[in-house]
Amino acid sequence: MTDCGALETLLSKDFMIGVLERIRDIFIQETAKLRRRRNQEHSSLCKLPQELLVEILLLSVDWKFWSVDSLHTLARVSTSWRDTILSCNRFWSVIDVAASPAAREVTMKRSGEGAVDLRCGRYLGPSRVSSFVHDVKSVTPIRARSVLYEIRPGTSSFMDHLRSNNSTIIDLLLSNLGVGPSEAHLELSAEGSNLRHLDLSGASLQWQSPRLAKLRTLCLRDLKYNIPPVNHLYNILSSSPQLERLCLMNIVSLYEPGLGSLPTSAPPINLPALKTLAFDCVPTPILTSILPRIRALACHTITVHEEELPVFLELQETTIELIAKPINLSNVLKLKLEVDDGTCLHIRSEPVVAKEFVYWARDQPGVDIKLAIPSTEVLPQFWGVLGNALRSHGGAPNITSLEVEWTGQEFLFPFTVLKFPFPFTVLEHFPVLTSLRFIDYPGTTLHPLIQFLGGNRTGGSGVAFEHRFPLPSLNSLSFYAKTIPNLKDCVSSTKTLLERRYPVSGDGVFTGDAQVLNDLCLPNPLVHALQQRGVATSLDFKKVIRGTEVGG
């Protein structure tokens, strides 16, 4: 070095570069140590108990697409997460035929003696299946907890293994993708754990097995052979009070009487935890024997229908109570009264029953069901029972759109006009309804509807104005009809309604004024009569009101 401290020689420069690089490495190491210490001593996440951190990280794993690589990605977030994931065997439970032999070796090593979930899905050839079955057999049989198996040609060796090793399985998800009914039939061992989730598509079990009790899920789809008899299905459900999901879909019986029935004295099936109930295309003996006995007041999603022939459930109070909760959670609702070959009421919102395996199914609340109505005379009683059921669930606070339709009268009119009882006791439970649409061919419900919106709840028998307008959030009203049997009364009532509910001065007669009406669609004769008489209202009459007919 010179007097000013400069590095003169090549050796001195190289030496100083080495010193600075070592200082840099030490700096990086010490920074990392200090950062880890800071996280451990001051981070809220790192202060969590290890058991709680494990549960949080397990919820972060996308188990539907689980792989060793995805776990490694999650482990890179922090040293704490990495140590937790690598040391806990619960993250390494999946033994998958789609994984490479090397990945399965890592999984089996880290899973230790923990429970394992066996997955045989994608078919990647006989050698991959053989390697998978070899690895499965090396696992202690008592560690098997769940099976997700797409039964395909060429995978029979795995089914053979399951038939002799299933006593500890609690979750069974089988889907038949191209084999015969006998090849897709699994005999459960007599001794063993009760199943928790049972999801079968085109596959079957022995339905009298004692292990089919205390179920949390029962999903049966696409069954044509070995269909559970009514009494076995009844026993399964009656012994599973914590059942949360019941789905019977596309079950075809070649001889329905062979499924049997239940004695009239059979007790109800109490399912207080049931969230989803789907009976779609099932044999009549199952539908008529099982469904009316189910008591599930907490059910969120209900669908009952047939693809080709309509399925009408008998109008019973228990059935009405069953559909109240799904209506309570719905955003839209359609009520369709059909009087063609027998009167029925179709109640439909927008339910979604996921077709995925139960592990990943996310059902959406709602109802889709048809109820047999002995005659239109019983409808007032039905509206009252449904209104009471809705009241017990807090009404229908989420429904913003309601459509009411009456069909099948076209063949009777004009020789016979059936009067449709107006659903006063149902409408009063829709506090946030913004859109109301009526389709009534002879127009018999128009006058009661106008009086109801004006505050008269008596259906025209007298004046009974309330202190607040019903349906205060309503901003769209449509009524489709070809005739108006009492046009003069409708004109007078509509004029009174618009002038009282939407007064020119803005000072409503009632407290709690209604929201402004943006769209008013009424039958042409009524619109023409109102325009001739004139209406003193704050509404922009020319822009808001329009005339139409059914199909217009």
Solvent accessible surface area in square Angstrom, and as a share of the most:
residue,aa,sasa,rsa
1,M,143,0.64
2,T,58,0.34
3,D,160,0.83
4,C,116,0.69
5,G,43,0.41
6,A,43,0.33
7,L,50,0.25
8,E,93,0.42
9,T,77,0.45
10,L,136,0.68
11,L,143,0.71
12,S,28,0.18
13,K,85,0.36
14,D,76,0.39
15,F,133,0.55
16,M,60,0.27
17,I,94,0.48
18,G,20,0.19
19,V,36,0.21
20,L,101,0.50
21,E,79,0.36
22,R,135,0.49
23,I,96,0.49
24,R,131,0.48
25,D,59,0.30
26,I,100,0.51
27,F,135,0.56
28,I,99,0.50
29,Q,103,0.46
30,E,90,0.41
31,T,46,0.27
32,A,31,0.24
33,K,107,0.45
34,L,116,0.57
35,R,125,0.46
36,R,96,0.35
37,R,143,0.52
38,R,130,0.47
39,N,45,0.23
40,Q,116,0.52
41,E,84,0.38
42,H,129,0.58
43,S,32,0.21
44,S,92,0.59
45,L,67,0.33
46,C,42,0.25
47,K,129,0.55
48,L,53,0.26
49,P,79,0.50
50,Q,92,0.41
51,E,128,0.57
52,L,84,0.42
53,L,6,0.03
54,V,13,0.07
55,E,73,0.33
56,I,66,0.33
57,L,0,0.00
58,L,19,0.09
59,L,156,0.78
60,S,61,0.39
61,V,15,0.09
62,D,85,0.44
63,W,69,0.24
64,K,76,0.32
65,F,142,0.59
66,W,16,0.06
67,S,44,0.29
68,V,14,0.08
69,D,107,0.55
70,S,48,0.31
71,L,1,0.01
72,H,68,0.30
73,T,85,0.49
74,L,30,0.15
75,A,7,0.05
76,R,179,0.65
77,V,92,0.53
78,S,42,0.27
79,T,62,0.36
80,S,36,0.23
81,W,42,0.15
82,R,122,0.45
83,D,73,0.38
84,T,3,0.02
85,I,1,0.00
86,L,38,0.19
87,S,92,0.59
88,C,23,0.14
89,N,53,0.27
90,R,118,0.43
91,F,0,0.00
92,W,0,0.00
93,S,2,0.02
94,V,2,0.01
95,I,1,0.00
96,D,23,0.12
97,V,0,0.00
98,A,31,0.24
99,A,23,0.18
100,S,50,0.32
101,P,72,0.45
102,A,68,0.53
103,A,23,0.17
104,R,2,0.01
105,E,121,0.54
106,V,56,0.32
107,T,2,0.01
108,M,45,0.20
109,K,168,0.71
110,R,93,0.34
111,S,2,0.01
112,G,35,0.34
113,E,141,0.63
114,G,15,0.15
115,A,41,0.32
116,V,0,0.00
117,D,19,0.10
118,L,3,0.02
119,R,26,0.09
120,C,2,0.01
121,G,14,0.14
122,R,149,0.54
123,Y,86,0.33
124,L,72,0.36
125,G,17,0.16
126,P,100,0.63
127,S,87,0.56
128,R,63,0.23
129,V,4,0.03
130,S,70,0.45
131,S,34,0.22
132,F,0,0.00
133,V,8,0.05
134,H,130,0.58
135,D,24,0.12
136,V,4,0.03
137,K,127,0.54
138,S,75,0.48
139,V,12,0.07
140,T,60,0.35
141,P,75,0.47
142,I,129,0.66
143,R,30,0.11
144,A,11,0.09
145,R,85,0.31
146,S,4,0.03
147,V,0,0.00
148,L,20,0.10
149,Y,0,0.00
150,E,43,0.19
151,I,4,0.02
152,R,65,0.24
153,P,84,0.53
154,G,49,0.47
155,T,2,0.01
156,S,68,0.44
157,S,51,0.33
158,F,0,0.00
159,M,3,0.01
160,D,82,0.42
161,H,25,0.11
162,L,1,0.00
163,R,92,0.33
164,S,89,0.57
165,N,44,0.22
166,N,3,0.02
167,S,47,0.30
168,T,37,0.22
169,I,2,0.01
170,I,42,0.21
171,D,1,0.01
172,L,1,0.00
173,L,0,0.00
174,L,0,0.00
175,S,14,0.09
176,N,35,0.18
177,L,79,0.39
178,G,61,0.59
179,V,23,0.13
180,G,27,0.26
181,P,72,0.45
182,S,84,0.54
183,E,91,0.41
184,A,1,0.00
185,H,38,0.17
186,L,0,0.00
187,E,86,0.39
188,L,9,0.05
189,S,39,0.25
190,A,77,0.60
191,E,143,0.64
192,G,41,0.40
193,S,47,0.30
194,N,57,0.29
195,L,1,0.01
196,R,90,0.33
197,H,34,0.15
198,L,0,0.00
199,D,0,0.00
200,L,0,0.00
201,S,21,0.14
202,G,21,0.20
203,A,1,0.01
204,S,7,0.04
205,L,0,0.00
206,Q,32,0.14
207,W,9,0.03
208,Q,122,0.54
209,S,11,0.07
210,P,97,0.61
211,R,4,0.01
212,L,3,0.02
213,A,21,0.16
214,K,139,0.59
215,L,1,0.00
216,R,94,0.34
217,T,3,0.02
218,L,1,0.00
219,C,0,0.00
220,L,1,0.00
221,R,21,0.08
222,D,69,0.36
223,L,3,0.02
224,K,120,0.51
225,Y,125,0.48
226,N,70,0.36
227,I,20,0.10
228,P,1,0.00
229,P,39,0.24
230,V,0,0.00
231,N,71,0.36
232,H,46,0.21
233,L,1,0.00
234,Y,27,0.10
235,N,83,0.42
236,I,7,0.03
237,L,1,0.00
238,S,54,0.35
239,S,45,0.29
240,S,0,0.00
241,P,63,0.39
242,Q,98,0.44
243,L,0,0.00
244,E,62,0.28
245,R,16,0.06
246,L,0,0.00
247,C,0,0.00
248,L,1,0.00
249,M,22,0.10
250,N,68,0.35
251,I,5,0.03
252,V,66,0.38
253,S,22,0.14
254,L,152,0.75
255,Y,153,0.58
256,E,60,0.27
257,P,96,0.60
258,G,52,0.50
259,L,14,0.07
260,G,37,0.35
261,S,82,0.53
262,L,24,0.12
263,P,86,0.54
264,T,137,0.80
265,S,96,0.62
266,A,15,0.12
267,P,86,0.54
268,P,63,0.40
269,I,1,0.01
270,N,95,0.49
271,L,0,0.00
272,P,83,0.52
273,A,21,0.16
274,L,0,0.00
275,K,82,0.35
276,T,6,0.03
277,L,0,0.00
278,A,0,0.00
279,F,1,0.01
280,D,20,0.10
281,C,21,0.12
282,V,14,0.08
283,P,4,0.02
284,T,76,0.44
285,P,24,0.15
286,I,1,0.00
287,L,9,0.04
288,T,76,0.44
289,S,11,0.07
290,I,0,0.00
291,L,5,0.03
292,P,33,0.21
293,R,39,0.14
294,I,3,0.02
295,R,76,0.28
296,A,1,0.01
297,L,103,0.51
298,A,35,0.27
299,C,0,0.00
300,H,57,0.25
301,T,2,0.01
302,I,0,0.00
303,T,10,0.06
304,V,3,0.02
305,H,65,0.29
306,E,54,0.24
307,E,129,0.58
308,E,157,0.70
309,L,130,0.65
310,P,78,0.49
311,V,25,0.14
312,F,78,0.33
313,L,10,0.05
314,E,115,0.52
315,L,45,0.22
316,Q,71,0.31
317,E,104,0.47
318,T,38,0.22
319,T,9,0.05
320,I,5,0.02
321,E,60,0.27
322,L,6,0.03
323,I,0,0.00
324,A,0,0.00
325,K,45,0.19
326,P,0,0.00
327,I,1,0.00
328,N,10,0.05
329,L,51,0.26
330,S,4,0.02
331,N,96,0.49
332,V,37,0.21
333,L,2,0.01
334,K,77,0.33
335,L,3,0.02
336,K,64,0.27
337,L,1,0.00
338,E,32,0.14
339,V,15,0.09
340,D,86,0.45
341,D,152,0.79
342,G,39,0.37
343,T,26,0.15
344,C,1,0.00
345,L,1,0.00
346,H,32,0.14
347,I,0,0.00
348,R,89,0.33
349,S,7,0.05
350,E,119,0.54
351,P,26,0.16
352,V,76,0.44
353,V,23,0.13
354,A,15,0.12
355,K,172,0.73
356,E,70,0.31
357,F,31,0.13
358,V,20,0.12
359,Y,68,0.26
360,W,44,0.15
361,A,12,0.09
362,R,168,0.61
363,D,35,0.18
364,Q,90,0.40
365,P,48,0.30
366,G,0,0.00
367,V,0,0.00
368,D,25,0.13
369,I,1,0.00
370,K,41,0.17
371,L,0,0.00
372,A,20,0.16
373,I,5,0.03
374,P,106,0.67
375,S,39,0.25
376,T,16,0.09
377,E,133,0.60
378,V,40,0.23
379,L,0,0.00
380,P,74,0.47
381,Q,131,0.58
382,F,3,0.01
383,W,4,0.01
384,G,23,0.22
385,V,32,0.19
386,L,0,0.00
387,G,1,0.01
388,N,89,0.46
389,A,10,0.08
390,L,0,0.00
391,R,129,0.47
392,S,89,0.57
393,H,47,0.21
394,G,59,0.57
395,G,6,0.06
396,A,0,0.00
397,P,58,0.36
398,N,59,0.30
399,I,0,0.00
400,T,54,0.32
401,S,38,0.25
402,L,2,0.01
403,E,33,0.15
404,V,2,0.01
405,E,34,0.15
406,W,4,0.01
407,T,26,0.15
408,G,7,0.06
409,Q,3,0.01
410,E,76,0.34
411,F,170,0.71
412,L,68,0.34
413,F,45,0.19
414,P,91,0.57
415,F,186,0.77
416,T,64,0.37
417,V,72,0.41
418,L,58,0.29
419,K,138,0.59
420,F,6,0.02
421,P,27,0.17
422,F,19,0.08
423,P,1,0.01
424,F,36,0.15
425,T,56,0.33
426,V,1,0.00
427,L,1,0.00
428,E,73,0.33
429,H,20,0.09
430,F,1,0.00
431,P,71,0.45
432,V,58,0.34
433,L,0,0.00
434,T,40,0.23
435,S,36,0.24
436,L,1,0.01
437,R,90,0.33
438,F,1,0.01
439,I,31,0.16
440,D,2,0.01
441,Y,37,0.14
442,P,3,0.02
443,G,0,0.00
444,T,19,0.11
445,T,0,0.00
446,L,1,0.00
447,H,29,0.13
448,P,17,0.11
449,L,1,0.00
450,I,5,0.03
451,Q,36,0.16
452,F,0,0.00
453,L,3,0.02
454,G,9,0.09
455,G,0,0.00
456,N,6,0.03
457,R,67,0.24
458,T,56,0.32
459,G,32,0.31
460,G,39,0.38
461,S,103,0.67
462,G,34,0.33
463,V,115,0.66
464,A,39,0.30
465,F,87,0.36
466,E,72,0.32
467,H,156,0.70
468,R,129,0.47
469,F,6,0.02
470,P,6,0.04
471,L,7,0.03
472,P,42,0.26
473,S,28,0.18
474,L,2,0.01
475,N,34,0.17
476,S,27,0.17
477,L,7,0.03
478,S,9,0.06
479,F,0,0.00
480,Y,22,0.08
481,A,1,0.01
482,K,97,0.41
483,T,47,0.28
484,I,22,0.11
485,P,87,0.55
486,N,51,0.26
487,L,66,0.33
488,K,173,0.73
489,D,74,0.38
490,C,0,0.00
491,V,8,0.05
492,S,52,0.34
493,S,23,0.15
494,T,3,0.02
495,K,43,0.18
496,T,61,0.36
497,L,13,0.06
498,L,2,0.01
499,E,46,0.21
500,R,63,0.23
501,R,7,0.02
502,Y,12,0.04
503,P,22,0.14
504,V,100,0.57
505,S,85,0.55
506,G,48,0.46
507,D,112,0.58
508,G,21,0.20
509,V,90,0.52
510,F,20,0.08
511,T,99,0.58
512,G,30,0.29
513,D,76,0.39
514,A,14,0.11
515,Q,82,0.36
516,V,95,0.55
517,L,5,0.02
518,N,97,0.50
519,D,36,0.19
520,L,4,0.02
521,C,0,0.00
522,L,3,0.02
523,P,1,0.00
524,N,47,0.24
525,P,56,0.35
526,L,0,0.00
527,V,7,0.04
528,H,99,0.44
529,A,22,0.17
530,L,0,0.00
531,Q,101,0.45
532,Q,156,0.69
533,R,137,0.50
534,G,35,0.34
535,V,26,0.15
536,A,62,0.48
537,T,18,0.11
538,S,70,0.45
539,L,16,0.08
540,D,74,0.38
541,F,38,0.16
542,K,189,0.80
543,K,170,0.72
544,V,15,0.09
545,I,12,0.06
546,R,116,0.42
547,G,32,0.31
548,T,14,0.08
549,E,74,0.33
550,V,44,0.25
551,G,83,0.80
552,G,79,0.76
